[in-house]
Amino acid sequence: MWEDLKFDFKHWRDIERLALVGDSKWEAGMAVFCKPFTAAKIQYFDVGKIEEAKTWLEAD
């Protein structure tokens, strides 16, 4: 996770959307926790909705 955050800090202007995909409540909480640290739109998706996450990432 730390490496992901360092990457995000370095490239925060380049990233428009972040889809967090997982299967636990703490991962869903990370989507909320990370919002103040990036200008990107962040959304959590359950692992069973990975195709929905991909579609969301590609949306305008």
C-alpha positions as CSV (number, residue, x, y, z in Angstrom):
1,M,0.0,0.0,0.0
2,W,2.8,2.4,0.9
3,E,4.3,2.0,-2.6
4,D,0.9,2.7,-4.1
5,L,0.6,5.9,-2.1
6,K,4.1,7.1,-3.1
7,F,3.3,6.5,-6.7
8,D,0.0,8.4,-6.3
9,F,1.8,11.4,-4.7
10,K,4.3,11.5,-7.5
11,H,1.7,11.2,-10.3
12,W,-1.3,12.8,-8.6
13,R,-1.9,15.2,-11.5
14,D,-1.7,12.4,-14.1
15,I,-4.3,10.1,-12.5
16,E,-8.0,10.9,-13.0
17,R,-9.6,7.8,-11.5
18,L,-8.6,5.1,-9.1
19,A,-10.7,1.9,-8.8
20,L,-10.0,-0.1,-5.6
21,V,-11.1,-3.7,-6.0
22,G,-11.2,-6.0,-3.0
23,D,-13.2,-8.2,-0.8
24,S,-13.1,-6.7,2.7
25,K,-14.4,-3.7,4.5
26,W,-11.0,-2.2,5.3
27,E,-10.3,-2.0,1.6
28,A,-13.6,-0.1,1.1
29,G,-12.5,2.2,3.9
30,M,-9.2,2.9,2.1
31,A,-11.1,4.4,-0.8
32,V,-12.5,7.0,1.7
33,F,-9.2,7.4,3.5
34,C,-7.2,8.1,0.3
35,K,-9.6,10.8,-1.1
36,P,-7.9,13.8,0.6
37,F,-4.5,12.7,-0.8
38,T,-5.4,12.8,-4.4
39,A,-7.3,14.8,-7.0
40,A,-8.4,11.6,-8.6
41,K,-11.9,10.2,-8.3
42,I,-11.7,7.1,-6.1
43,Q,-14.3,4.3,-6.0
44,Y,-14.3,0.9,-4.3
45,F,-15.7,-2.2,-6.1
46,D,-16.2,-5.7,-4.6
47,V,-14.0,-8.3,-6.3
48,G,-17.1,-9.7,-8.1
49,K,-17.6,-6.3,-9.9
50,I,-14.2,-6.0,-11.5
51,E,-15.8,-5.5,-15.0
52,E,-17.9,-2.7,-13.5
53,A,-14.7,-1.2,-12.1
54,K,-13.0,-1.3,-15.6
55,T,-16.0,0.3,-17.2
56,W,-16.0,3.1,-14.5
57,L,-12.3,3.7,-15.1
58,E,-12.9,4.2,-18.9
59,A,-15.9,6.5,-18.4
60,D,-15.6,10.2,-19.3
